[in-house]
């Protein structure tokens, strides 16, 4: 009998598949936990309403041994926690299916977000199609504040307004433009902003007028609003007033830009607020539907875009843009990183709809401004590059070119072999090249969800395509050559973002390890590593569900950020340290309130720094043992990123930030490389293969009797030499000629470039 509150479930709902990883107490050995994996289609409306709920139902059925009818509310007695990552908000943004909302902005700035920052990513395109704004209407708020002084004042420190410890003006502004009698350049009350800057209030908002405008919006059917006022990052009072009025009128969702992320730059801050007002109501509606599937309210944690877990109250559309891929980054970082050797890792997540690429070198690489579906968002996210090439990417031949993507077959109808009349896709190509073996692939297709992949339909469609290609080709190509040509195009497409994350930032791609995961990762990993000059590929035993497995390994995160707007000088360092101390105390208290003892709390203290006169800031976290030398860490990071330093320029601190991490699991002992050093490897002869299969390989063509090994039957220390295929319940791994795959406790380690 499984004890109550002992089943831990992690579910990752991707574009094509929903992966569920669960662990529960082994009743025969309470010190150990048993593991369970469930894989199902993300969308299958004919059979179930919501994929994660259906996956959890199957887990509970398997663990308890009792049948649970579909549609019945699930009893949470056995569940310890559920961890979720979801693409609901991402898909709503990509498909423009978010909630209708209104933008409330400072008078005179009505078209600010429409104008944007004037960047032109496609400068030579003669027919620019700019995506429409997310908001449906704009209301101008008659208010205005401004900052005292001017940005490039060389004597800004001497001229600035001085405040006492109570925030009262001690001495007014003394720089250029001072009116000679007041505290600033003209009339208006002067107050101290959160960042320490002096703010002059030119026009107070009229609450009655705001209420009238908001009532009209409410009467017109709006229930979500985004509020973006000038300089609210440092002076949020006017935004808070608007929010209070909106709340009193019954608006269901109110996104205040100053509360989401109080950072300078009104355009990305405003775009982020509109994205939040657009996406969060959709996400909340999905979560309400998810919770309806349970008899009681379960304990649920969510993966945010920066790789940390948050609870339902802290989860928003803005934090979920990369919710799914983030789990995979945490998964490979926690299972592949070796602190002693410190070899950087490239993560390759080949999913059904897209491929996500990231880099880990001992610390998660976070970016604070990203553009998704034409919307620039200011929110901490893992630096993940996505390209539209995955298992479901459509294969087409246009204008003499082989194309893989960007269109995707998705989960419904899916590729041709899914038996739903879908288009040819990368999965179909791998199937006909022998890199997918129908006997081992889940039999979840067809109307009854119990049929295997359809090889005949795929072959028929490829033969039609091959005929069209050969009619236009100078030399006739074989069917295998044509299909492999599409695989080469897909592989090169996947390599592009890897080079952007490494070579474009000054790192040699060949000095990395490739950690491959995602359902289709094992079919492409070796060939991509060869293209990039990488010698070692790591494939975790749970690599096909690593985003779900990563959820189980993730930590709780709580962070606080405040604007600073001050120069980094010896005189200002104590003030900055004091502010960091205050945020550190608040972060510790919050994590302790969430149940983490002090020894399980790790604090990261950061400054967002830039050279004066530039607008590119870097969030700086000094290495351990540097005694918080932020200036040295900033100069090193800037030189690595841009290749030069502005030696004469002062350094400005835009923000102070503290990130608290509550560790949920202990470190997992030996790294995979320590384990390999101790392993006695033994090559497995081909006659021990579970079966033989005809597989096509680059340069040598089709090998009719390629050995197929079942991973579950290979012992730790066994080595498989290519050409070969290694397979288990959820993934197929192609070992190319000249490579050797060694079985470790949790990984398959593939060495390329000659068997060692």
Secondary structure, 3 states (H helix, E strand, C coil): CCCCCCEEEEEEECCCEEEEEEEEECCCCCCCEEEEEEEEECCCCCCCCCHHHHHHHHHHHHHHCCCCCCCCCECCCCEEEEEEEECHHHHHHHCCCCCCCEEEEECCCCCHHHHCCCCCCCCCCCCCCCCCCCCCEEEEECCEEEECCCCCCCCHHHHCCEECCCCCEEECCCCCCCCCCCCCCCCCEEEECCCCCEEEEEECCCHHHHHHHHHHHHHCCCCEEEEECCCCCCCCHHHHHHHHHHHHCCCCEEEEHHHHCCCCCHHHHHHHHHHHHHHHHHHHHHHHHHHCCECCCCCEEEECCCCCEEEHHHCCHHHCCCHHHHHHHHHHHHHHCCCCCCCCEEEEEECCCCEEEEEECCCECEEEEEEECCEEEEEEEECCEEECCCCCEEEEEECCEEEEEEEECCCCCCCHHHCCCCCCEHHHHHHHCCCCCCCCCCCCECCCCCECCCHHHHHHHHHHHHHHHHHCCCCCCCHHHHHHHHHHHHHHHHHHHHHHHCHHHCCCHHHCEEEEECCCHHHHHHHHHHHHCCCEEEEECCHHHHHHHHHHHCCEEEEEEEEEEEECCHHHHHHHHHHHHHHHHHHHHHHHHCCCCHHHEEEEEEEEEEECCCCCCEEECCCCCCCCCHHHHHHHHHHHHHCCCCCCCCEEEEEEEEEEEECCCCCCCCCHHHHHHHCCCEECCHHHCCEEEEEEECCCEEEEEEEEEEHHHCCCCEEEECCEEEECCCCEEEECCCCEEEECCCEEEEECCCCC
